[in-house]
Amino acid sequence: MTKNFKKLDDLAKKCNVQFKVLNSFSKNTDPKYKVDEKSPLYVGYGIDVILNDKKGKLLCNKVCLAKNPSPMPAAKCLLDGLSGINFKHNPKYPGIIYEASLLKLTVSSYTKLKELKQVGCSGESFYKKL
């Protein structure tokens, strides 16, 4: 997965933007949670961002990212390039950029992945024996 995020970083550099990451991993303990566009944040497959220019000043906030196509050429460059590196963005959740491979998971597979990432091995018996 790190290699995929390297591609995302390379795309940002090509488009002369920097990510200001607002969130990259969130806890979700809701057992009735339905998989949606925020799901990548619960399994480490996405980031919630705003875009800065290459000097670190605000370029495109969530309102800007929600417009499709974005009125900012650098933001448009980034958003247009996402599919070429297997990432997605949905204006309904404007700051969330995530790996498209997550969409190929079944609900069952996602639920198992979420449990692994959210809980990990803390309940495994070999930890209890130590």
N, CA, C and O atoms as a GROMACS GRO file, in nm:
protein
  520
    1MET      N    1   0.082  -0.119   0.000
    1MET     CA    2   0.000   0.000   0.000
    1MET      C    3   0.087   0.126   0.000
    1MET      O    4   0.048   0.226  -0.060
    2THR      N    5   0.203   0.124   0.065
    2THR     CA    6   0.291   0.239   0.069
    2THR      C    7   0.332   0.282  -0.071
    2THR      O    8   0.341   0.401  -0.100
    3LYS      N    9   0.356   0.184  -0.160
    3LYS     CA   10   0.393   0.213  -0.297
    3LYS      C   11   0.283   0.293  -0.367
    3LYS      O   12   0.312   0.385  -0.444
    4ASN      N   13   0.158   0.259  -0.340
    4ASN     CA   14   0.046   0.331  -0.401
    4ASN      C   15   0.040   0.476  -0.353
    4ASN      O   16   0.014   0.566  -0.432
    5PHE      N   17   0.064   0.498  -0.224
    5PHE     CA   18   0.063   0.634  -0.173
    5PHE      C   19   0.183   0.713  -0.224
    5PHE      O   20   0.176   0.835  -0.232
    6LYS      N   21   0.292   0.646  -0.258
    6LYS     CA   22   0.407   0.712  -0.321
    6LYS      C   23   0.364   0.766  -0.457
    6LYS      O   24   0.402   0.876  -0.495
    7LYS      N   25   0.284   0.687  -0.531
    7LYS     CA   26   0.232   0.734  -0.660
    7LYS      C   27   0.145   0.858  -0.642
    7LYS      O   28   0.148   0.950  -0.724
    8LEU      N   29   0.066   0.860  -0.535
    8LEU     CA   30  -0.019   0.975  -0.505
    8LEU      C   31   0.068   1.097  -0.475
    8LEU      O   32   0.038   1.208  -0.520
    9ASP      N   33   0.173   1.077  -0.399
    9ASP     CA   34   0.265   1.186  -0.368
    9ASP      C   35   0.334   1.237  -0.495
    9ASP      O   36   0.350   1.358  -0.512
   10ASP      N   37   0.373   1.146  -0.582
   10ASP     CA   38   0.436   1.185  -0.709
   10ASP      C   39   0.339   1.267  -0.795
   10ASP      O   40   0.380   1.365  -0.858
   11LEU      N   41   0.212   1.227  -0.798
   11LEU     CA   42   0.111   1.302  -0.874
   11LEU      C   43   0.095   1.443  -0.816
   11LEU      O   44   0.084   1.540  -0.891
   12ALA      N   45   0.093   1.454  -0.684
   12ALA     CA   46   0.081   1.585  -0.620
   12ALA      C   47   0.198   1.675  -0.660
   12ALA      O   48   0.179   1.793  -0.689
   13LYS      N   49   0.318   1.619  -0.661
   13LYS     CA   50   0.435   1.698  -0.701
   13LYS      C   51   0.424   1.741  -0.846
   13LYS      O   52   0.457   1.855  -0.880
   14LYS      N   53   0.379   1.651  -0.932
   14LYS     CA   54   0.363   1.683  -1.075
   14LYS      C   55   0.263   1.798  -1.094
   14LYS      O   56   0.281   1.882  -1.182
   15CYS      N   57   0.159   1.800  -1.010
   15CYS     CA   58   0.055   1.902  -1.021
   15CYS      C   59   0.084   2.026  -0.937
   15CYS      O   60   0.002   2.118  -0.930
   16ASN      N   61   0.200   2.028  -0.873
   16ASN     CA   62   0.241   2.142  -0.790
   16ASN      C   63   0.147   2.169  -0.673
   16ASN      O   64   0.114   2.284  -0.644
   17VAL      N   65   0.104   2.062  -0.606
   17VAL     CA   66   0.023   2.076  -0.486
   17VAL      C   67   0.086   1.996  -0.373
   17VAL      O   68   0.163   1.902  -0.395
   18GLN      N   69   0.052   2.036  -0.252
   18GLN     CA   70   0.090   1.961  -0.133
   18GLN      C   71  -0.038   1.923  -0.061
   18GLN      O   72  -0.136   1.998  -0.062
   19PHE      N   73  -0.036   1.807   0.001
   19PHE     CA   74  -0.151   1.765   0.082
   19PHE      C   75  -0.135   1.818   0.223
   19PHE      O   76  -0.029   1.805   0.284
   20LYS      N   77  -0.240   1.879   0.275
   20LYS     CA   78  -0.247   1.905   0.417
   20LYS      C   79  -0.343   1.798   0.468
   20LYS      O   80  -0.465   1.808   0.451
   21VAL      N   81  -0.287   1.696   0.530
   21VAL     CA   82  -0.367   1.582   0.574
   21VAL      C   83  -0.442   1.618   0.702
   21VAL      O   84  -0.382   1.652   0.804
   22LEU      N   85  -0.574   1.610   0.694
   22LEU     CA   86  -0.659   1.637   0.809
   22LEU      C   87  -0.687   1.509   0.887
   22LEU      O   88  -0.708   1.512   1.008
   23ASN      N   89  -0.687   1.397   0.815
   23ASN     CA   90  -0.716   1.268   0.878
   23ASN      C   91  -0.666   1.158   0.786
   23ASN      O   92  -0.682   1.165   0.664
   24SER      N   93  -0.605   1.056   0.845
   24SER     CA   94  -0.560   0.945   0.762
   24SER      C   95  -0.603   0.810   0.820
   24SER      O   96  -0.593   0.708   0.752
   25PHE      N   97  -0.649   0.809   0.943
   25PHE     CA   98  -0.699   0.686   1.001
   25PHE      C   99  -0.794   0.723   1.113
   25PHE      O  100  -0.759   0.800   1.203
   26SER      N  101  -0.914   0.670   1.108
   26SER     CA  102  -1.016   0.699   1.208
   26SER      C  103  -1.064   0.572   1.274
   26SER      O  104  -1.066   0.465   1.212
   27LYS      N  105  -1.101   0.583   1.398
   27LYS     CA  106  -1.159   0.471   1.471
   27LYS      C  107  -1.308   0.467   1.441
   27LYS      O  108  -1.374   0.571   1.437
   28ASN      N  109  -1.361   0.348   1.419
   28ASN     CA  110  -1.505   0.332   1.398
   28ASN      C  111  -1.548   0.204   1.467
   28ASN      O  112  -1.513   0.094   1.423
   29THR      N  113  -1.623   0.218   1.572
   29THR     CA  114  -1.668   0.100   1.648
   29THR      C  115  -1.817   0.073   1.628
   29THR      O  116  -1.874  -0.010   1.699
   30ASP      N  117  -1.880   0.140   1.534
   30ASP     CA  118  -2.022   0.122   1.507
   30ASP      C  119  -2.044  -0.012   1.436
   30ASP      O  120  -2.005  -0.026   1.321
   31PRO      N  121  -2.106  -0.110   1.504
   31PRO     CA  122  -2.127  -0.241   1.442
   31PRO      C  123  -2.228  -0.238   1.326
   31PRO      O  124  -2.230  -0.330   1.245
   32LYS      N  125  -2.310  -0.134   1.318
   32LYS     CA  126  -2.410  -0.124   1.211
   32LYS      C  127  -2.361  -0.038   1.095
   32LYS      O  128  -2.439  -0.008   1.004
   33TYR      N  129  -2.235   0.001   1.097
   33TYR     CA  130  -2.180   0.088   0.995
   33TYR      C  131  -2.189   0.024   0.857
   33TYR      O  132  -2.154  -0.093   0.839
   34LYS      N  133  -2.236   0.101   0.760
   34LYS     CA  134  -2.244   0.057   0.621
   34LYS      C  135  -2.124   0.113   0.545
   34LYS      O  136  -2.082   0.226   0.570
   35VAL      N  137  -2.070   0.036   0.457
   35VAL     CA  138  -1.955   0.079   0.378
   35VAL      C  139  -1.995   0.196   0.289
   35VAL      O  140  -2.094   0.188   0.217
   36ASP      N  141  -1.918   0.304   0.295
   36ASP     CA  142  -1.942   0.421   0.210
   36ASP      C  143  -1.809   0.487   0.177
   36ASP      O  144  -1.703   0.427   0.196
   37GLU      N  145  -1.812   0.609   0.129
   37GLU     CA  146  -1.692   0.678   0.084
   37GLU      C  147  -1.597   0.714   0.198
   37GLU      O  148  -1.481   0.746   0.173
   38LYS      N  149  -1.643   0.709   0.323
   38LYS     CA  150  -1.555   0.735   0.437
   38LYS      C  151  -1.484   0.607   0.482
   38LYS      O  152  -1.390   0.613   0.562
   39SER      N  153  -1.527   0.494   0.432
   39SER     CA  154  -1.471   0.365   0.472
   39SER      C  155  -1.320   0.354   0.459
   39SER      O  156  -1.257   0.293   0.545
   40PRO      N  157  -1.258   0.412   0.356
   40PRO     CA  158  -1.112   0.402   0.344
   40PRO      C  159  -1.037   0.455   0.466
   40PRO      O  160  -0.927   0.408   0.497
   41LEU      N  161  -1.097   0.552   0.535
   41LEU     CA  162  -1.030   0.608   0.652
   41LEU      C  163  -1.027   0.511   0.770
   41LEU      O  164  -0.947   0.528   0.861
   42TYR      N  165  -1.112   0.411   0.767
   42TYR     CA  166  -1.119   0.316   0.878
   42TYR      C  167  -1.025   0.196   0.857
   42TYR      O  168  -1.007   0.115   0.948
   43VAL      N  169  -0.966   0.187   0.739
   43VAL     CA  170  -0.877   0.074   0.711
   43VAL      C  171  -0.741   0.116   0.656
   43VAL      O  172  -0.662   0.032   0.614
   44GLY      N  173  -0.714   0.245   0.655
   44GLY     CA  174  -0.585   0.294   0.609
   44GLY      C  175  -0.568   0.299   0.458
   44GLY      O  176  -0.455   0.296   0.409
   45TYR      N  177  -0.678   0.306   0.383
   45TYR     CA  178  -0.673   0.311   0.237
   45TYR      C  179  -0.698   0.451   0.183
   45TYR      O  180  -0.704   0.469   0.061
   46GLY      N  181  -0.712   0.549   0.270
   46GLY     CA  182  -0.743   0.683   0.223
   46GLY      C  183  -0.691   0.792   0.313
   46GLY      O  184  -0.646   0.767   0.425
   47ILE      N  185  -0.700   0.914   0.262
   47ILE     CA  186  -0.663   1.032   0.339
   47ILE      C  187  -0.770   1.138   0.318
   47ILE      O  188  -0.834   1.144   0.213
   48ASP      N  189  -0.788   1.222   0.418
   48ASP     CA  190  -0.880   1.334   0.412
   48ASP      C  191  -0.792   1.459   0.410
   48ASP      O  192  -0.716   1.483   0.504
   49VAL      N  193  -0.802   1.538   0.303
   49VAL     CA  194  -0.706   1.645   0.281
   49VAL      C  195  -0.771   1.775   0.235
   49VAL      O  196  -0.887   1.779   0.195
   50ILE      N  197  -0.692   1.881   0.243
   50ILE     CA  198  -0.712   2.001   0.164
   50ILE      C  199  -0.581   2.018   0.088
   50ILE      O  200  -0.479   1.959   0.125
   51LEU      N  201  -0.583   2.098  -0.015
   51LEU     CA  202  -0.464   2.114  -0.098
   51LEU      C  203  -0.398   2.249  -0.074
   51LEU      O  204  -0.465   2.352  -0.069
   52ASN      N  205  -0.267   2.245  -0.060
   52ASN     CA  206  -0.187   2.366  -0.051
   52ASN      C  207  -0.105   2.380  -0.177
   52ASN      O  208  -0.083   2.282  -0.249
   53ASP      N  209  -0.058   2.503  -0.205
   53ASP     CA  210   0.033   2.520  -0.318
   53ASP      C  211   0.172   2.472  -0.276
   53ASP      O  212   0.190   2.427  -0.163
   54LYS      N  213   0.268   2.479  -0.366
   54LYS     CA  214   0.400   2.423  -0.334
   54LYS      C  215   0.474   2.502  -0.227
   54LYS      O  216   0.576   2.456  -0.176
   55LYS      N  217   0.425   2.622  -0.193
   55LYS     CA  218   0.484   2.700  -0.083
   55LYS      C  219   0.414   2.674   0.050
   55LYS      O  220   0.453   2.728   0.153
   56GLY      N  221   0.308   2.590   0.048
   56GLY     CA  222   0.237   2.555   0.170
   56GLY      C  223   0.117   2.643   0.202
   56GLY      O  224   0.059   2.630   0.309
   57LYS      N  225   0.078   2.731   0.110
   57LYS     CA  226  -0.039   2.816   0.132
   57LYS      C  227  -0.163   2.749   0.075
   57LYS      O  228  -0.155   2.675  -0.024
   58LEU      N  229  -0.277   2.774   0.138
   58LEU     CA  230  -0.402   2.713   0.096
   58LEU      C  231  -0.429   2.738  -0.052
   58LEU      O  232  -0.426   2.851  -0.100
   59LEU      N  233  -0.455   2.630  -0.123
   59LEU     CA  234  -0.487   2.636  -0.266
   59LEU      C  235  -0.632   2.598  -0.292
   59LEU      O  236  -0.703   2.667  -0.365
   60CYS      N  237  -0.676   2.487  -0.230
   60CYS     CA  238  -0.810   2.436  -0.258
   60CYS      C  239  -0.864   2.367  -0.133
   60CYS      O  240  -0.814   2.263  -0.090
   61ASN      N  241  -0.969   2.427  -0.073
   61ASN     CA  242  -1.030   2.368   0.046
   61ASN      C  243  -1.138   2.268   0.003
   61ASN      O  244  -1.149   2.234  -0.115
   62LYS      N  245  -1.216   2.221   0.098
   62LYS     CA  246  -1.317   2.119   0.065
   62LYS      C  247  -1.428   2.172  -0.026
   62LYS      O  248  -1.484   2.095  -0.104
   63VAL      N  249  -1.460   2.300  -0.018
   63VAL     CA  250  -1.560   2.358  -0.107
   63VAL      C  251  -1.507   2.351  -0.250
   63VAL      O  252  -1.579   2.314  -0.343
   64CYS      N  253  -1.382   2.388  -0.267
   64CYS     CA  254  -1.317   2.383  -0.398
   64CYS      C  255  -1.310   2.239  -0.449
   64CYS      O  256  -1.337   2.212  -0.566
   65LEU      N  257  -1.272   2.146  -0.361
   65LEU     CA  258  -1.260   2.005  -0.400
   65LEU      C  259  -1.395   1.943  -0.435
   65LEU      O  260  -1.402   1.844  -0.508
   66ALA      N  261  -1.503   2.001  -0.383
   66ALA     CA  262  -1.636   1.948  -0.411
   66ALA      C  263  -1.684   1.984  -0.551
   66ALA      O  264  -1.775   1.920  -0.604
   67LYS      N  265  -1.624   2.086  -0.609
   67LYS     CA  266  -1.665   2.127  -0.744
   67LYS      C  267  -1.597   2.037  -0.844
   67LYS      O  268  -1.476   2.012  -0.836
   68ASN      N  269  -1.674   1.989  -0.938
   68ASN     CA  270  -1.619   1.898  -1.036
   68ASN      C  271  -1.652   1.948  -1.175
   68ASN      O  272  -1.770   1.943  -1.212
   69PRO      N  273  -1.560   1.995  -1.254
   69PRO     CA  274  -1.417   1.999  -1.226
   69PRO      C  275  -1.382   2.117  -1.136
   69PRO      O  276  -1.452   2.218  -1.131
   70SER      N  277  -1.273   2.101  -1.066
   70SER     CA  278  -1.227   2.206  -0.975
   70SER      C  279  -1.190   2.331  -1.055
   70SER      O  280  -1.136   2.321  -1.165
   71PRO      N  281  -1.220   2.450  -1.000
   71PRO     CA  282  -1.184   2.573  -1.071
   71PRO      C  283  -1.033   2.604  -1.067
   71PRO      O  284  -0.986   2.690  -1.140
   72MET      N  285  -0.960   2.536  -0.984
   72MET     CA  286  -0.816   2.559  -0.972
   72MET      C  287  -0.741   2.461  -1.062
   72MET      O  288  -0.758   2.340  -1.046
   73PRO      N  289  -0.660   2.509  -1.154
   73PRO     CA  290  -0.589   2.419  -1.246
   73PRO      C  291  -0.504   2.312  -1.176
   73PRO      O  292  -0.501   2.197  -1.221
   74ALA      N  293  -0.435   2.348  -1.069
   74ALA     CA  294  -0.350   2.251  -1.000
   74ALA      C  295  -0.436   2.142  -0.934
   74ALA      O  296  -0.401   2.024  -0.937
   75ALA      N  297  -0.549   2.183  -0.874
   75ALA     CA  298  -0.639   2.084  -0.813
   75ALA      C  299  -0.702   1.996  -0.920
   75ALA      O  300  -0.715   1.876  -0.901
   76LYS      N  301  -0.740   2.056  -1.032
   76LYS     CA  302  -0.797   1.979  -1.144
   76LYS      C  303  -0.695   1.878  -1.195
   76LYS      O  304  -0.730   1.764  -1.224
   77CYS      N  305  -0.570   1.919  -1.206
   77CYS     CA  306  -0.463   1.828  -1.248
   77CYS      C  307  -0.457   1.706  -1.156
   77CYS      O  308  -0.449   1.592  -1.202
   78LEU      N  309  -0.462   1.731  -1.025
   78LEU     CA  310  -0.455   1.620  -0.928
   78LEU      C  311  -0.578   1.530  -0.940
   78LEU      O  312  -0.566   1.408  -0.951
   79LEU      N  313  -0.695   1.590  -0.938
   79LEU     CA  314  -0.819   1.511  -0.942
   79LEU      C  315  -0.831   1.432  -1.072
   79LEU      O  316  -0.876   1.318  -1.072
   80ASP      N  317  -0.791   1.493  -1.184
   80ASP     CA  318  -0.797   1.424  -1.312
   80ASP      C  319  -0.696   1.309  -1.320
   80ASP      O  320  -0.720   1.211  -1.390
   81GLY      N  321  -0.586   1.320  -1.247
   81GLY     CA  322  -0.482   1.217  -1.251
   81GLY      C  323  -0.504   1.100  -1.158
   81GLY      O  324  -0.432   1.000  -1.166
   82LEU      N  325  -0.602   1.110  -1.069
   82LEU     CA  326  -0.622   1.004  -0.969
   82LEU      C  327  -0.650   0.867  -1.030
   82LEU      O  328  -0.593   0.767  -0.987
   83SER      N  329  -0.737   0.861  -1.129
   83SER     CA  330  -0.774   0.730  -1.185
   83SER      C  331  -0.654   0.661  -1.250
   83SER      O  332  -0.648   0.538  -1.252
   84GLY      N  333  -0.560   0.738  -1.303
   84GLY     CA  334  -0.442   0.680  -1.365
   84GLY      C  335  -0.348   0.611  -1.268
   84GLY      O  336  -0.264   0.531  -1.308
   85ILE      N  337  -0.364   0.642  -1.138
   85ILE     CA  338  -0.279   0.576  -1.036
   85ILE      C  339  -0.364   0.490  -0.943
   85ILE      O  340  -0.318   0.453  -0.834
   86ASN      N  341  -0.487   0.460  -0.985
   86ASN     CA  342  -0.578   0.373  -0.911
   86ASN      C  343  -0.627   0.434  -0.779
   86ASN      O  344  -0.639   0.366  -0.677
   87PHE      N  345  -0.654   0.564  -0.784
   87PHE     CA  346  -0.715   0.633  -0.670
   87PHE      C  347  -0.847   0.693  -0.713
   87PHE      O  348  -0.872   0.708  -0.832
   88LYS      N  349  -0.930   0.728  -0.617
   88LYS     CA  350  -1.061   0.786  -0.645
   88LYS      C  351  -1.086   0.906  -0.554
   88LYS      O  352  -1.021   0.924  -0.450
   89HIS      N  353  -1.181   0.986  -0.597
   89HIS     CA  354  -1.228   1.102  -0.521
   89HIS      C  355  -1.374   1.119  -0.555
   89HIS      O  356  -1.413   1.107  -0.672
   90ASN      N  357  -1.456   1.146  -0.455
   90ASN     CA  358  -1.599   1.167  -0.479
   90ASN      C  359  -1.635   1.305  -0.423
   90ASN      O  360  -1.619   1.328  -0.303
   91PRO      N  361  -1.685   1.397  -0.506
   91PRO     CA  362  -1.720   1.530  -0.457
   91PRO      C  363  -1.820   1.530  -0.341
   91PRO      O  364  -1.832   1.630  -0.270
   92LYS      N  365  -1.893   1.420  -0.321
   92LYS     CA  366  -1.986   1.411  -0.208
   92LYS      C  367  -1.909   1.415  -0.076
   92LYS      O  368  -1.959   1.468   0.023
   93TYR      N  369  -1.788   1.359  -0.074
   93TYR     CA  370  -1.698   1.363   0.041
   93TYR      C  371  -1.570   1.429  -0.009
   93TYR      O  372  -1.471   1.360  -0.034
   94PRO      N  373  -1.569   1.561  -0.025
   94PRO     CA  374  -1.469   1.629  -0.105
   94PRO      C  375  -1.323   1.612  -0.068
   94PRO      O  376  -1.239   1.612  -0.157
   95GLY      N  377  -1.289   1.597   0.055
   95GLY     CA  378  -1.147   1.588   0.089
   95GLY      C  379  -1.091   1.447   0.089
   95GLY      O  380  -0.970   1.430   0.102
   96ILE      N  381  -1.175   1.348   0.076
   96ILE     CA  382  -1.129   1.210   0.088
   96ILE      C  383  -1.080   1.157  -0.047
   96ILE      O  384  -1.153   1.154  -0.146
   97ILE      N  385  -0.954   1.117  -0.046
   97ILE     CA  386  -0.891   1.055  -0.163
   97ILE      C  387  -0.850   0.915  -0.117
   97ILE      O  388  -0.787   0.898  -0.013
   98TYR      N  389  -0.888   0.814  -0.196
   98TYR     CA  390  -0.866   0.678  -0.149
   98TYR      C  391  -0.828   0.584  -0.262
   98TYR      O  392  -0.852   0.610  -0.380
   99GLU      N  393  -0.768   0.472  -0.221
   99GLU     CA  394  -0.728   0.370  -0.318
   99GLU      C  395  -0.853   0.302  -0.374
   99GLU      O  396  -0.939   0.255  -0.300
  100ALA      N  397  -0.861   0.297  -0.505
  100ALA     CA  398  -0.977   0.237  -0.572
  100ALA      C  399  -0.988   0.088  -0.546
  100ALA      O  400  -1.096   0.031  -0.559
  101SER      N  401  -0.878   0.023  -0.510
  101SER     CA  402  -0.881  -0.122  -0.485
  101SER      C  403  -0.977  -0.156  -0.372
  101SER      O  404  -1.026  -0.269  -0.365
  102LEU      N  405  -1.004  -0.062  -0.284
  102LEU     CA  406  -1.098  -0.087  -0.175
  102LEU      C  407  -1.237  -0.118  -0.229
  102LEU      O  408  -1.312  -0.194  -0.169
  103LEU      N  409  -1.272  -0.058  -0.342
  103LEU     CA  410  -1.405  -0.079  -0.399
  103LEU      C  411  -1.425  -0.220  -0.452
  103LEU      O  412  -1.538  -0.262  -0.477
  104LYS      N  413  -1.316  -0.293  -0.470
  104LYS     CA  414  -1.326  -0.430  -0.521
  104LYS      C  415  -1.356  -0.530  -0.410
  104LYS      O  416  -1.388  -0.646  -0.437
  105LEU      N  417  -1.346  -0.486  -0.285
  105LEU     CA  418  -1.372  -0.576  -0.173
  105LEU      C  419  -1.522  -0.599  -0.154
  105LEU      O  420  -1.602  -0.508  -0.175
  106THR      N  421  -1.557  -0.718  -0.116
  106THR     CA  422  -1.696  -0.744  -0.078
  106THR      C  423  -1.718  -0.683   0.060
  106THR      O  424  -1.622  -0.651   0.129
  107VAL      N  425  -1.843  -0.668   0.100
  107VAL     CA  426  -1.873  -0.615   0.233
  107VAL      C  427  -1.810  -0.704   0.339
  107VAL      O  428  -1.756  -0.655   0.439
  108SER      N  429  -1.817  -0.834   0.319
  108SER     CA  430  -1.758  -0.928   0.414
  108SER      C  431  -1.607  -0.909   0.425
  108SER      O  432  -1.552  -0.907   0.535
  109SER      N  433  -1.540  -0.895   0.310
  109SER     CA  434  -1.395  -0.875   0.310
  109SER      C  435  -1.359  -0.742   0.376
  109SER      O  436  -1.263  -0.734   0.452
  110TYR      N  437  -1.436  -0.638   0.346
  110TYR     CA  438  -1.412  -0.508   0.407
  110TYR      C  439  -1.428  -0.517   0.558
  110TYR      O  440  -1.346  -0.464   0.633
  111THR      N  441  -1.535  -0.583   0.604
  111THR     CA  442  -1.561  -0.596   0.747
  111THR      C  443  -1.445  -0.666   0.817
  111THR      O  444  -1.404  -0.625   0.925
  112LYS      N  445  -1.392  -0.771   0.756
  112LYS     CA  446  -1.277  -0.841   0.814
  112LYS      C  447  -1.154  -0.752   0.817
  112LYS      O  448  -1.081  -0.750   0.916
  113LEU      N  449  -1.131  -0.678   0.710
  113LEU     CA  450  -1.018  -0.587   0.704
  113LEU      C  451  -1.032  -0.477   0.809
  113LEU      O  452  -0.935  -0.442   0.877
  114LYS      N  453  -1.152  -0.424   0.822
  114LYS     CA  454  -1.178  -0.319   0.922
  114LYS      C  455  -1.151  -0.372   1.062
  114LYS      O  456  -1.089  -0.304   1.144
  115GLU      N  457  -1.197  -0.492   1.090
  115GLU     CA  458  -1.175  -0.551   1.222
  115GLU      C  459  -1.026  -0.569   1.248
  115GLU      O  460  -0.977  -0.540   1.357
  116LEU      N  461  -0.954  -0.617   1.149
  116LEU     CA  462  -0.810  -0.635   1.162
  116LEU      C  463  -0.740  -0.502   1.189
  116LEU      O  464  -0.657  -0.493   1.279
  117LYS      N  465  -0.774  -0.399   1.111
  117LYS     CA  466  -0.709  -0.269   1.126
  117LYS      C  467  -0.752  -0.196   1.252
  117LYS      O  468  -0.670  -0.127   1.314
  118GLN      N  469  -0.879  -0.209   1.290
  118GLN     CA  470  -0.929  -0.136   1.406
  118GLN      C  471  -0.895  -0.204   1.538
  118GLN      O  472  -0.870  -0.138   1.639
  119VAL      N  473  -0.895  -0.336   1.538
  119VAL     CA  474  -0.872  -0.411   1.661
  119VAL      C  475  -0.736  -0.479   1.660
  119VAL      O  476  -0.670  -0.487   1.764
  120GLY      N  477  -0.695  -0.528   1.544
  120GLY     CA  478  -0.566  -0.595   1.534
  120GLY      C  479  -0.566  -0.728   1.607
  120GLY      O  480  -0.668  -0.798   1.612
  121CYS      N  481  -0.454  -0.761   1.660
  121CYS     CA  482  -0.436  -0.891   1.725
  121CYS      C  483  -0.448  -0.883   1.876
  121CYS      O  484  -0.412  -0.978   1.946
  122SER      N  485  -0.497  -0.773   1.929
  122SER     CA  486  -0.499  -0.754   2.074
  122SER      C  487  -0.578  -0.862   2.148
  122SER      O  488  -0.550  -0.888   2.265
  123GLY      N  489  -0.674  -0.924   2.084
  123GLY     CA  490  -0.754  -1.025   2.152
  123GLY      C  491  -0.706  -1.167   2.128
  123GLY      O  492  -0.769  -1.262   2.176
  124GLU      N  493  -0.599  -1.184   2.055
  124GLU     CA  494  -0.551  -1.319   2.022
  124GLU      C  495  -0.498  -1.389   2.147
  124GLU      O  496  -0.443  -1.326   2.236
  125SER      N  497  -0.516  -1.520   2.151
  125SER     CA  498  -0.481  -1.597   2.270
  125SER      C  499  -0.332  -1.596   2.300
  125SER      O  500  -0.295  -1.602   2.417
  126PHE      N  501  -0.245  -1.587   2.198
  126PHE     CA  502  -0.103  -1.590   2.229
  126PHE      C  503  -0.060  -1.465   2.305
  126PHE      O  504   0.040  -1.469   2.377
  127TYR      N  505  -0.131  -1.353   2.290
  127TYR     CA  506  -0.102  -1.235   2.369
  127TYR      C  507  -0.144  -1.258   2.514
  127TYR      O  508  -0.076  -1.212   2.606
  128LYS      N  509  -0.254  -1.328   2.534
  128LYS     CA  510  -0.303  -1.353   2.668
  128LYS      C  511  -0.208  -1.444   2.745
  128LYS      O  512  -0.196  -1.434   2.867
  129LYS      N  513  -0.139  -1.534   2.674
  129LYS     CA  514  -0.047  -1.626   2.741
  129LYS      C  515   0.079  -1.556   2.785
  129LYS      O  516   0.141  -1.597   2.883
  130LEU      N  517   0.120  -1.450   2.715
  130LEU     CA  518   0.241  -1.378   2.752
  130LEU      C  519   0.215  -1.297   2.874
  130LEU      O  520   0.304  -1.228   2.923
   0.00000   0.00000   0.00000
